Every structure is written in C-alpha cells, then in structure tokens.
Amino acid sequence: MQALKNNLTSEVFWLRLVFMLLSLLLVEIAASILVLLVIAQFLYRLFNESSHLTILEFSNSLGRFILHSYRFLSYQTEDKPFPFNDWPEAQDTPKAED
C-alpha cells in the first residue's frame, strides 16, 4: 500500500507517464512509416535486381527506434528514445545486392 501512495504522489512517476504516452504516439507513427517503407522497398525490388540502399538503412534505424521505444515502454530501460536521445544509427545493414 505504501508503494501505491508513493507512486501517486511522485512527480517522477507521472512525468514518466507523459514520456510514455509521447513515445507510444511516436512509435505508432513510426510503425506506419515502416509499413510504407516495406511497400516501397518491395516495389523498388520488383523493378530492380537489388534493394534500395537508402530505404534499407532508414528502415533499419527506424526499426531500432521502435525497439528502443518498446523497451522504454515496457520498463526494460529508463533511457528515453528519440527525440529525448539521439536517433539510432543503422547497424548490420545488408548490402543493396542482397
């Protein structure tokens, strides 16, 4: 019962809720953008023999942003995602020919 009372009166607890709601909104927008990137990459690949490198890199970093956001939302980390930290860089991106 003491934890409930402490949390209800804690400014940090309610401030995290604000960050969580904003992160949830941004991750939903990012997921919609990722769907568009998947479609764009598919269409590009339909007419070309390789993937579009810019789409590969941006979708990779967008996926890392979504992962970081979900980790923050599920209390796995206290590190806030973008825009409160740097945008994640793409890692292990396959080459355009893959």
Phi and psi in degrees as a GROMACS rama.xvg file:
@    title "Ramachandran Plot"
@    xaxis  label "Phi"
@    yaxis  label "Psi"
@TYPE xy
-66.4502  -37.5184  GLN-2
-62.2672  -40.8808  ALA-3
-61.3428  -46.1523  LEU-4
-63.0918  -42.6148  LYS-5
-63.1505  -43.8119  ASN-6
-67.4237  -39.1462  ASN-7
-65.7791  -27.6309  LEU-8
-102.532  2.45197  THR-9
-88.8368  124.257  SER-10
-66.8953  -37.672  GLU-11
-62.0116  -40.9251  VAL-12
-60.8621  -46.4438  PHE-13
-75.0906  -31.0503  TRP-14
-66.4789  -37.2136  LEU-15
-63.3354  -36.4008  ARG-16
-59.9995  -41.8327  LEU-17
-61.3645  -46.4567  VAL-18
-62.4199  -36.9843  PHE-19
-66.9844  -42.3073  MET-20
-65.2772  -41.2237  LEU-21
-65.2136  -42.6624  LEU-22
-62.5848  -40.1988  SER-23
-62.6981  -42.0186  LEU-24
-62.726  -46.0733  LEU-25
-66.4609  -36.699  LEU-26
-70.5204  -31.3928  VAL-27
-68.2122  -40.3612  GLU-28
-64.5308  -43.3478  ILE-29
-63.0588  -38.4981  ALA-30
-64.6398  -37.8953  ALA-31
-66.0506  -40.4509  SER-32
-64.8638  -38.9583  ILE-33
-61.979  -38.6982  LEU-34
-61.1412  -43.0283  VAL-35
-63.7559  -38.0717  LEU-36
-66.5788  -37.0829  LEU-37
-62.1658  -44.7736  VAL-38
-64.6936  -44.0906  ILE-39
-63.2602  -41.9432  ALA-40
-65.4162  -39.6502  GLN-41
-61.7226  -46.8188  PHE-42
-65.6918  -39.9486  LEU-43
-62.5159  -44.0169  TYR-44
-67.5984  -28.4081  ARG-45
-61.4629  -36.9663  LEU-46
-102.37  -2.5539  PHE-47
-133.117  164.151  ASN-48
-86.7241  -9.76732  GLU-49
-134.551  168.508  SER-50
-81.103  159.706  SER-51
-82.862  117.947  HIS-52
-61.737  -40.6906  LEU-53
-64.0122  -42.0487  THR-54
-65.0777  -40.704  ILE-55
-58.5955  -48.5274  LEU-56
-67.2781  -43.6655  GLU-57
-69.459  -40.7276  PHE-58
-65.5847  -31.9972  SER-59
-65.2523  -48.4107  ASN-60
-68.9867  -32.9544  SER-61
-66.1258  -40.7223  LEU-62
-62.8285  -38.4374  GLY-63
-66.2746  -36.5274  ARG-64
-63.0981  -44.4722  PHE-65
-62.4822  -43.9048  ILE-66
-60.9481  -47.127  LEU-67
-61.5547  -39.2967  HIS-68
-63.7865  -44.9405  SER-69
-65.752  -34.3643  TYR-70
-65.0455  -39.5681  ARG-71
-67.1162  -44.3352  PHE-72
-64.4809  -31.4139  LEU-73
-96.1614  17.2532  SER-74
62.2518  25.449  TYR-75
-82.3241  -18.8196  GLN-76
-148.579  153.516  THR-77
-97.6846  -6.45104  GLU-78
-71.1142  120.593  ASP-79
-74.6111  143.638  LYS-80
-77.3196  176.544  PRO-81
-52.1954  137.45  PHE-82
-93.5478  9.34356  PRO-83
-89.2443  -11.1355  PHE-84
-136.156  177.2  ASN-85
-65.6426  152.549  ASP-86
-67.1138  134.466  TRP-87
-69.3649  138.602  PRO-88
-83.3108  152.459  GLU-89
-66.9406  141.622  ALA-90
-132.965  143.829  GLN-91
54.0948  39.3445  ASP-92
-73.9329  129.292  THR-93
-66.616  157.453  PRO-94
-69.1261  156.681  LYS-95
-59.9728  -26.7491  ALA-96
-75.3884  -18.7181  GLU-97
